[in-house]
Amino acid sequence: MAHKTGLEEYYVIRNQKKLRFGYTTGSCAAAAAKGAAEILLGEKKISEVELMTPKGICLNLELLDIRQEENSVSCAVRKDGGDDPDTTDGILVYALVEKIPASSDPDKMKTETETQGTRERILIDGGEGVGRVTKPGLKQPIGEAAINPVPRAMILKSVEEAADRFHYEGRLKITISVPEGKEIAKKTFNPRLGIVGGISILGTSGIVEPMSEKALVDSIRVEMSQRRAMGEEYLLVTPGNYGADYLKEHMELPFEKNMKCSNFIGETIDMAIDMESKGILFVSHIGKFVKVAAGIMNTHSHCADGRMEVLCAGAVRAGGSLTCAKEILDCNTTDEALSVLKDHGILEETMKILMEKIQFYLDHRSYSQILLGAVVFSNEYGYLGQTAHAAELIQKLTKGEK
């Protein structure tokens, strides 16, 4: 019989499919820490723990690979991302809880406590597979384990409650580790953020909601915040891998400053304004940014398409015939449509019109509060055009202006 976690009745409906909720690495770490602390201090074996998440959902999580020594206990909780695409799904998150001998050097313990930023009674650190912060701008200081504030608070609360329940007044150290973390981190944003050696222990609600866009937007915000902390006032942004590849191969700009925004053009502009950035240069494939020419600021296909309709409208404005318009509307890809425009001799003029529209809607989104521009290309046709402010942004980025 499958272990019941308490999430069995929690789901969302997307595209006529029922998608399960899951729980975060932060919940795994807190539950493992709670279990290890209760076994260590209560001197009684248990196989599961209850954990109340910030979301208000109570989880019942199984403890695995329990290892007990005289003054320490280690155990793990298996991550379940539900039906959300998640590179950490199925991994084991471990917590080692150790009693700190009273005879430890008090000066050393005081220094360690201050470094950890936790209460003197309980120290929290990361072990194998948990990343360590090497750059400013994140929620943890440089040198600290990448355990975000909410998971850290969940871990602390769980262990404090166990200590109080069993009347333990000594010090404890909790080490969170993820044996698979180092390899998994290569598939995440962590290397770009300067988090080395493993994954981050994440989660603001303790619960993973399927296909959540919020997590991706939050990751964009974290990277932008870091770049702002490093003094970068002009941002270089690509929606995806095509843009990053084009930037690297065809543009003489500092590639290392490139950050990705996925489909969230509008949110990226909003965040940049909120963080008092001075400008953004987008480098994008036509397949995404043609939508911006219609004022579409989330370019994911489930939000809006209209690529052919926008290209068709641009072609008509450029003097294209009814036959040309119909051929574009029958195309499946933007490269096919560009071929039609080229055959009718209006590719350059159509792109010029679309660049004007893209600039208009970028400025409209920002109310012209910051300098915005875009360079647009196609994999087959290469450079297609750039908006009015792109040249100025390229110059500032090339000079390294902050």
Secondary structure, DSSP 8 states (H G I E B T S, - for coil): -----S-TT-EEEETTEEEE-EE-HHHHHHHHHHHHHHHHHH----SEEEEE-TTS-EEEEE-EEEEE-SSEEEEEEE-B-TTS--TTTT-EEEEEEEEE-TTS-HHHHHHHHHHHTS-TTEEEEE-TEE-EE-SSSSSS-TTSB-B-HHHHHHHHHHHHHHHHHTT--SEEEEEEE-TTHHHHHTTSSHHHHTEESEE-B--SSSEE-TT-HHHHHHHHHHHHHHHHHTT--EEEEESSHHHHHHHHHH--S-GGGEEE-TTBHHHHHHHHHHTT--EEEEEEEHHHHHHHTTT--B--TTT---HHHHHHHHHHHTT--HHHHHHHHT-SSHHHHHHHHHHTT-HHHHHHHHHHHHHHHHHHHHTTSSEEEEEEEETTTEEEEE-TTHHHHHHHHHHT--
